[in-house]
Amino acid sequence: MKIIIAPDKFKGSLTSFEVCSAIREGILLADKKTEVSVFPMADGGDGFAGIMKYYTGTVSEEVVSVDALGRNISSFYESNAEDYSAIIELASCSGLAMLQTHERNPLITSTYGTGLQIRYAIRKGAKKIILGIGGSATNDAGIGILSALGFTFIDNHGNPLMPCGQSLVQIKKIIPPDTLPAVHIEIACDVNNPLYGPEGAATIFSPQKGANPEQVVLLDKGLKQFADVVLQQTGKDVSGFAGAGAAGGIAAGLMAFLPVNIVEGTHLILTASKIEKTIGDADMIITGEGKIDRQSLLGKTVHAIISMAKNRNIPIAAICGKLELKESEWKQWGVSLAVEINDGSLAEEESMQRAYELVLKKAEWMLPLLKEISGQ
């Protein structure tokens, strides 16, 4: 039996590499003759750069930068000298996971540290930046990045503003540098939200970054103000395109002034992995992530793997930490088997701590069912 393993991370407990390892180990415990191939997956969020490195063989470059609160950190990005490109993960400097719960405040967090990474990569010769923007702690419309690249944001009194979320509502003028960076930016984005409004960056995403209801309103007004100033100065409307509101509006901010295109992070990983060249004779594909719910259908890794399997009539199974779909729902997707690693006897915290062991045991338990499903 040939099985392809292609999961995303279990956020907060296992990387996608670890999930692959646990599933593989469990399957081989059940039947060591099983042919297993592993393809760790990701979207544009945490782990994106590391997985791109795994598939493309890039070189890690160290950069002294700052986190979302301006504290000095040592950070890394991936460099490819062959095509003069760099792969940068927003979360490595401006990520939510880098902040303690009490530190999370999108009024004052900034993407400036990510901008320092981009600036350094450009100075090292990068002509193309692939930017994974998931997992951000920010809601600054990318003005932190732009500030690091030489842009200045001016208030009504002619004073320069700090490049953070609470400054957006005060912006009256944007001054670009004398020379714009000679770089193309490809943004890896897996959400379709507009910049502001009921489905915008502040309303949908800033509460999980620490914003209270009053701050959400202020941030939303700031995003609209930023878009209005951009429209007035450049004639570009950056507010409504799909993905404008991702990661606190970064795509909108960068697209206002730089050559930018948006691509699904999952698509980049799938292409780099060359998984489609391997799955043709597979008997089963196993995917998964920390939580499988209705959001898993919205451009995320699990949805992409399921679609790929369905297009080739390959049975697919899913394993997750928490399953928030009814059996009728996941079967409607075309999933043959979906399981949680916790049988309900463990508290969530313990389940996360023991995730590797639980994934392994569940995979071992699954194999006889997978053989039956695939007719092996």
N, C-alpha and C positions, 0 to 999 in steps of 0.2 A: 504494500500500500504506500502511495506517495502522498505526503501531506505538506502543504505550504503553510507556514506560520507567519502572519503579517499583522501584528497588533500595534496599537499606539501605547503610550505610557499609561500606568495607573497613577494618576496625579497624586503626589504626596506620599507615595510608597515605593513604586517601582518604575525604573526607566523602561523604555520599550525594549532595550537590549536585555534587561533582566526578565521581562515578561516572556520574551522569546526563549530565553534559556530555561525558564521554569516549565513552560509548556513542552519544550523539546525533551527535557529530562523526564517529565511525567509520562510522555508518550513512549519513550524508549524503555522505561521501567515496565510498562504494560506489554510491550512487544519490541524487543531490540532489533527485529528485522525490518521495522518500518523505515522507509526512506523519508527523511525530514529535511526541509530547506527552510531557513529562517530569513525574514526580511523585516527588521525593525522599521517602524513607520512613525510619522509625525505630521502635524499640520505646520502652520507658521509660528507656533508657540515654543514653549520650553522644550529644549532638546533638538530643535530644528537644525542648528549649525552642526552639532555633533553627528547627527545622522547623515547630513549632506557630506560631511568629512568622511564618514565610513564608506559611502558609495563612490565618492569622487576623488579621494586621495589628496585633499587639499592640505596645506601647511598652516599650522596654528601660529598666529602672530600675537605677541603680548603688547598691550597698550595700557599705560597708566591713565585712568579715567576717573569718573565719579559715579556714584549711584544716584537714584532718583531724588535724594535729599542733598546731593552735593558733596558727599563724603568721598574722600579719595579711595579708590580701589584698583586692584590689578585685574585687567580684563583681557579677553582673547577674542579674536575673530579668525576666520579661515581665508586663506589667500591661495589663489590659483594663478601661477605665473604664466601658464600656457595661454590663457585667454584674458589676462589682465582683469580678473574679476575678484571680488571679495564677498564672502558670505558673513553677514552680521546678524546676530540674534538680539533683538531689542531687549529681551528679558535678561541678558547677561549684564547689563548696566542699569536699565530702567525698569526692571521687573518687580512685580508685586511680591514674589516669593523672597526677595532680598530684604524686605522690610518686616519688622515685627508688627503685630496687629495694631498696637497703639500708635505706630508711626505712619500708618496709611492715611494719606490726606491729599486727594487730587487737586486741592487748591494750591498746594505748594510743591508738589512733586514735578519733576521736569525730565524731558528726554535729552537734556544737554549732554549727558555722558555718552549716549548713543551717537550724538553728533560728533563728539571727540573721536570716537572710533571711526566714523565715516571720514572725518577730516584726515586722520592718520592714514587710513587706507588709500585715500586719494593721493596724498603726498608720497606714498610708497609705490604709486603707479597704477592704481586700480582705475579702470575706465567704466566698469560696471559694478554696481553694488546690488547684491541680492539680500534684501532686508526682511527677515522674519519678524512680524510685529505682534505676535501673540504674547499674552502674559504680562501686559504692561501695568505699571502702577500709576499711570499718568492720564491726564485729560487736558493736554496743552496744545492740541492741534499741530503738534510737531514744531512749535516755535523754539523749543529747546534745541532740537537738531539744527534748525535754521540759524539760530543764534551762534552755535558753534561753527557754522559755515560762513559767518560774516554778516548775517542780517541783523538789523536793529529795529526794535519795536518801540514806537513813540506814543506817549499819552497826549492828552489835550493841552498840556502845558509845555510840550516840547521836551519832556524828560524821557530818557530811556527806561524801559520796563524790564523787570526780571522775567525771564522766559519760563513762566509757569502758568498753571490753570487760572489762578485768580487774576492774572494780568490781562487775559483775553478781552474781558469786558471793557477795559480801559484803552485798548489799542485804537489810535486815530490815524496812524501812518506807519507804513512799513518801508524801511530803507534797505534795499539790497546792497550787497558788496559791489565794488567797482567791477569786479570780474566774477561771473558766476562759475561755480565748480564745473569742470569739464567731465561730467560723469552722468551715466544713465542709471536710474534706480529702478529695480524690479522689486515690487512689494509683494511678499507672500502673505496673502490675506484669505481667511476662510469665513468671513461674515459679510453680510450685504447691507448693513445699516447705513442710513444717511448720516450727515454730519450732526444735525440738531433736530429738535422736535420730539414727538412722542416715541419714536423708534430710534432716536439719535444716540450719540456716544454717551452724553451725560446721563440721560434718562435711563438707558438700558444698562450701562456698564459701570458708571461711577459709584453707585452704592456699594458694589463689591470691592471698590478700591478705597472705601472709607468715607464717602460723602454722605452727609445727612440730607433730608429733604430740601432744606433751605439752600444748601450748597449745590445740590443738583440743579435747582432753578438758576442759580448764579452762573454755574458752569455752562448750562445750556444757552443762556443769554450771551455768554462770552464767545461760544462757538459761532453763534449767529453774527455777533459783532465782527469777529474775525473774517467770516465769509463775506460780509457786507463791504469791509475795507478792501479785501482782495478783489471783489467785483468792481469796486469803484476805481482801483488803481490799475488793474490788469485787464478788465473786461471778462475775466473767467468766473464762471459760477461753479464753485467746488463743493457746493452743499449737498447736492442730491444724487450723485452717482453712487452706484452700488459699492460699498466698502469705504465710503468717505468717513464714516463714523467709527471705523475699526481702530482699536488701540488709542482711544481718546482723540481721534481725528487726525492722526498722523498722515494718512494717505492724502487727505484734503490739503493739509499744509504743504506737503512736499510737492504735490501736483500743481499747486498754485504758481510755483517758481522754477521748478526743475523738470527735466525730461523723466517722466515716471510712467510705468505701466503696472497694472495689478494682475497677479496670477494666483491661483489657488496653491497654497503651500503644499497641500496633499499631492497635487499634480506634479509639482517639482520633485517631491520625494519619489513618487511612483516612477517618473521618467528616469531619475538618477539611478534608481535601484535596478532597472531593467527587469522587473518582476514579470512583466508580460511575456518575456522570452522563456520563462521557466514554467509557467503554470499550465501550459497546453495539455500536458499529460497527467496533471494532478488529479488525484481521486477525491481530495478534500482540501478546503482552505479554512484555517482557523484565524479569526481576527478577534479584536477585543479592545477594551479600554476601561478606565476606572469606573465610569458610570455610563450605562447605555440607556438613553431616554429619547424623547422626540427630537431633542437638539442634535442627536447623533445623525439625523437625516439631513442636516443643513450644511452640506459641504465638508463634513468632518471625515476623518480617516476611515472610520468604520463604514460609513456610507459609500465611500469610494471603493473600498475592497469588496463590499457586498455587490455593488454594481458591476465591478469587473468580473466577479464570479458568475453572476447571473447571465452576463453577456456571453459567457462561454459554457453555460450549463454545467458548472462545477458546484457540487453541494458545498454549503458554507455553514460553519458553526461559530458561535461567539461566546467568549468567556469574559466576565467582568466582575468588578468588585460589588457593584450595585446595579440591579436590573429593574428599571422603572417602566417597563412595557409589559402588557399582557401577552400571553402566548399567541393570541390571535393577531396582535399587532406585529410581533417580530416575524411570525410566519407569513404575514402579508408582504413583508419586505423580501421574502424568499429565503429567510434563514431557516435551516433545518433543525438546529438545536441552539438554544441560548441558555447559559447557566451562570449563576452567581458562585463566587468562591466560598462565601459564607452561608452555611446552612441555617443561620438564624440563632445559633447557640453562642455566638461571640459578639461582644460589643464592637462597634465600628472601629474604635481606636485599636483594639487588639487585632481585629481583622486586618487593618492596615499594617500593623507592625509585623504580622505573620504572613504577609501577602505572598511572598515567594513560595513558602511551604504550601499555602492553600491553593495557589495556582497549580503547582506541581501535582498535588494530590487530585485536584479536580480534572486535570488533563489526563492523568492515569485512569481515573474513573470513566472519563468520556470515551476512551478509545474503542471499547467494544461497541458502543452505540454508533460511533462514527463509521466503523466497519459495516455495521448493519445498514446504515443510511446509504453508504456508497456502494453497497452490494459486494463487499470484499469478503 
